[in-house]
Amino acid sequence: MRYLPFIILLLALACSAPDHTLPPPPVATGSGQPALAVAGNDLLLSWQEKAEDGYELKIARLSDNWQKPLVVAKGSDWFVNWADFPSVLVNGDKMFTYFLAKDGPKSYYYNIMYTFSADGGASWREPARLHQDTVQAEHGFVSGVPYEQGFMVSWLDGRYAPAGGFMTIRSAIVDATGRVQQSFEVDSTTCDCCQTHMVLVNGQPWVFYRNRTSDEIRDIYFARFVEGAWSEPQLLHADNWQIRGCPVNGPRAATYGNRVAVAWFTGAGGKGRVKLKIITGEQVPQEAVVVDSVGVLGRVDVQMDEQRIYLTYLKSKADNGVLILAVYDHDGNQVRTHELAPMSTDRGSGFGRTAIWHGRLIYAFTDSELPQVRLGSIAVE
């Protein structure tokens, strides 16, 4: 009988704690390019899916079970790419997402078409062009954060490329009504097709991206939005990776308090490495943590909570690949590594994307053999 209170406590905890083991997502064969977001207590999954007359952008919401997917947009003129794909931003009941629409005869002429919801994703506005120029060129690789009552977003912008200029990174403020109010140029010379990633640090947007110098050094830089303007771009780490083509491997960042964890891939010196750097306040340490240097292909993502940093990346293994999780503490000490799932090394598998939700790290990627979106989860510490 002396164990009865303890048993009752265990039963109470079991009854009160929800089971967040993931049910199968409501995706079909022909789905791909997943992204994850958290909206209140719910998990959001977005993806693109083949339809009879083109593609559809879908979003599904998971609480205890998946709700019926909502078709946010669809079209027959979309540019659907393994590395440049939609995600969802959330700011209370307001949501922002986008897709890429072809614009002209060349493969990489496309526009960013965004859409906005003011009612938690129940309905969406008619899509509109995010960037203000009408130049037929590449526009893509969008990232963003909730900012004030709307969003701050960034993207790679090729408006100068047809005349012989360079790719740039630009940003814009989307206000509480879903309208683009201000636009900025962040950096006038960037890598052509590596993802950008923006995070919010104590209410201040920071954007990370791959820069490009005149002698083709393509390392990771970042800029901060301070008092209504973007700061001078700053080098994150001097890998000195000289490469004449875009490696299609952008950085990812996560924040907790005044700390920022940044993960990226570099092929400097002919050897692939995944690296991690932890910024405290505005102090950028000189040294970076080498997470892995054997058979790594990059395609990183990173999340952060009050104790740990959760970094995922793709690694070659035998005749295929595997999605790896490396866990670090906030001082950059490795806690453990884990093989999450087999993942093809071809482009069809895309980029693994993660989110922390109800004490679990959720991960998503494309099973390129079907193709179809695949989800998994692992408990965080």
N, C-alpha and C positions, 0 to 999 in steps of 0.2 A: 504493500500500500504506500510505502514511502516514496515510490517512483511515480505515483499517480499524478501529482502536480506537474512533474516534468513531461509525462506523456500527454497530458491535457494541453500543455503549452505547445508541444510539437504539433499536435493536431490542429490547434488554433492557427499556428503559423502556416501550416499546409493549406488550411482552408482560406486564409486571408491573402496569401501570396499568389498572384496570378501566374499561370503557366505561359511563358512566352517562348516555348518551343515553336519554331516557325512552321505553320502549315504551308503546303505547296502554293507558290504564287500563281495568280490567275493569268499566266502567260501562255502563248501558243507557239507552235513551231513557226519560225520566221521572225521571232522576237530577238532583239539585241540591244546593245548600247545602254545597259541599265545605269541608273543613278539612284542614290538613297538620300532621304532627308527625314528629319524628325519634326512633327507638327504637334505640339502639346504632348499628349500621351501616346500619339499614334506614330507609326512608321509609314513613310511614303516611299513608294517605288515608282520610278518613271522609266519608260523604255520606248523604243520605236519598233513598230511591227509591220510586216508586209501586209498589204491589203490588195484587193482585186485591181484597184486603179491607182496604186502607188504605195504610200506609207501612212501610218497613223502614229501620233504621239499619244501615249496612254499614261495615266496615273492611277494607281490603286492604293488604297489606304488600309492599313492593318491595325486593328485594336486587339480584340480577342480572335477575330477571324477577318479574312480579307473581304472588303467590300467590292462590289462590282466595279470593274475598271471604267474610268471615264475617258472618253476620247476627247482630248483637249483640242487637237487640230489634225487635219489630214490634207494630203495633196499628192499630185502626180509629178510635181516639178522639184521635189526635194533633193538636196545633196545629203546623202546618208553615208557617214564615214565612221570607220572603226575607232578613230582617235578624237574626233571633233563631234560631240553629241550633246543632247540637252541634259539639263539638270533642273531642279526645282529649288527656288528660294522661298523662305517663309518668314513673314513678319506679322505675327498675330493672325488675323483673318486674311491678310493680304498675301498673295502668292504671285510669283513671277516665273515664267519658263519661256522657252524659245525653241525654234528649229531653224534649219538652214534651207533656203530656197535658191535654186539655180537662177542665174541672171546673165545670159549670154552664151556664146557658142563654146567657150573653153571650159574644161572640166572644173577648174578652180575659180570660176566666176560665180560667186554666190553671196546672198545677203543674209543677215541675221534678222529673222522675223520673231518678234516677242509677243507674248500675250500675258494678260494680267487678270487676276481674280481678286475681288474685294469681299468674297463671302466664303472663304476657306476652301476654295476649289470647286464649289457647287456649280458655278458658271464662269465662263471665260470670255474676255473681250475678243473682238475681231483682231487678228494678228496685224501688227504694224512693223515697219522697218525700225530697228534700233538705232542705227547709225544715220547721220544726217546727209552724208554724201550719196550720190547716185552713180558713182564710178563703177564700171563693170570690173570687179576685182574680188580677191578673197577677203571675206570678213567672217571671223569665227572665233572659236576657242574662248567662249564666254565663261566668266566666273563672277561671283558677286556675294554681297552680304546684306542683311537688313540694315538700313541706315535711316535714322530719324523715323518718319512715318512711312517710308517707302524702301528703296533699295539703292545701293551703289553697285554698279556693274562695270566690268572691264572686258575688253576683247582685243584680238589682233585685227588690225585694219590695214588693208593693202591698197588704199586709195592712191598712193603715190607710185605703186609698182608698175602700172602700165607705161608710165613716162620714164621708167628707169630708176625710180626711187626705191626705198627700203620699206619693209614691213614696219609698222608702228604698233604700239599698244596705246589704246585710248580708253576712256571711261566716261560714264554718264550717271547722273542722278535721275532715278525714276521716282516721281513723287507719290503721295498717298492716293492720287486719283489714277495712277498708272501712266502718266505722261512724262516724257523725257524733258527735263527742265534745263539741265546744264551738261555740257560735254567738254572733255579735257583731253589733251595729248599728254600721256605719261612719259613716254620715251619714244624718240624719233627713229631708233634703229634697234630692231629686235629680230630674234630668230623667227622663221617663217611659219612654223607649224608645230610648236610645242605649247602645251596647255598653259594658260595662266591660272593662278589660284589666289583668291582674295580671302582674307580673314579679318575679323573685327578684334582689335586689341584695345581694351578699355574704351570702347566707343569709337575708336579711330580705325578706318579702313587701311589695311596694308595689302599690297598686291605683289605677288612673286611671279617671276617669269624668266625666260631664257633670253639674255641679251645677245647682241651680235656686234663685234667690233670690225674695224676696217681690215684687220688681218685675220678675220674669221675665227676669233676666239668666241666661243658660245658658252658662257658660264651663267649661273643664276644670279639675278639681281632682284632688288625690291625697292618699292617706294611707299611712302606714308602720306595719307591725306590729312593735312594739318591746316587748320584755320582757312578752309575754303580753297586750298590749292595743294597740288601734289608736290612732294619734296623732290629734290634732286635724286635721281636713281642711285642706289648704293649697291656695291658688290657684296653678295652674301659670302662667297668663298671663291678663292682663286684656284680653280682646278686647271685653268689654262688649257681647256679642251679646244683644240684647233680642228675644225671640221668644216668642209665646204658645203655640205648638205645638211638639211635639218634632221636631227636625230629622232624627232617625234617622241619626245620624252620630257614632259614638263614637270615642274616641282609641285609638291602638295604641302600644305601647312595646317596646323591645328593650334588652338590656344587654350590655356587655362590660367585665369588670373592675369598676371603680367608676363607670363612665359609663352613663348611661341616655339613650337617644334616644326622644323622644316626638313622635308625629305626630298631627295633628288637622285637622279642617275647621272653619272659621267663616264665617258669613255676615254678620258685623257690618258695619253701614253699608250693607247691601244689596248687598254685593259678596262673592262666594265666594272663599275663599283656603284653600290647604293650607299649614300651618305646621309647623315643626320646631323643637324646643328640645332642647339637649343639657345634661344635668345631670351635673356632676362631683362625686362625694362627695354631700354634702347641699346644695351651693350651687346654687340655681336662678338662672340668669342672667335679667336683666330683659328683654332683647331676644329675640325669636324670629326665626328665618329664615323669610322668605316663599318657599315653594317654587314656587308658581304661583298666579296670580290671574286667569287668562284661561280662562273656560269650564270651571272645575273643579267637580266634583260631590262630591268627597271620597271616601268609602268606602276609607279609607287602610289600609295595613299597613306594617310596618317590620321589618327584620332588621338585625343588626349583627355584624361580625366584627372581627378585630384591627386592620383598617385602614380599613374602609369602613362606611357606613350605606346601606342599600338601602330606599328608600321607594317604595311603589306607590300609585297613586290613579287614579280614573276622571275622564276629561276629555271634554267634548263635542268632536266633530270632524265637520264637515259635517252630515249627517243622522243620525249615529250617535255612537258614542263609541269611546274607545281607552283601554286600560290602559297607564299611563305608569310607567316606572321612573326615579327620580331618585337618583343616587348622590352621596353626600357623604363627606368625610373627617371625622374625629372632632372637628375644630375648626369644623365647619359650613360648609366651603367646598364648593361644588358641583363635582363631578368631571365628570359627564356626565349626559345624559338619553337615554332610549331608549323607543320605542314597542314595547311587548311584543306586543300583540294587539288586534284589534278586539273591543270589548265593548259590548254594548247599554247604553244609558242607562236602560232601563226597570227596574222593580224585579225582574223575573224573573232578571236576570243576577246579582243578589245582590252580595256583597262579594268582591273578590279576596283570596285568602289565599296566603301565601308561607312558604317554609322554605329554609334553606341546607343543602344536602346534597351531600357529595362535591365541593365546589368549584363548585357550581352553585346559582343561585337558582331554586327551583321555584315556579311560580305556578299557581293554580287558580281557576276561576270557573265560572259556569253559562252555557252557550250557551242563551239563553232562547228561541231560535226552535225548538229541537227538542222539549223542553229536554233538555240533557245536560251532565254535568260535562266540562270541558275542562282539560287540563294542558299546561304548556309549561315550558321551562327556558332559562336563559342563564348563561354562565360568569361567575363573580364574579372580581374583580381580586385 
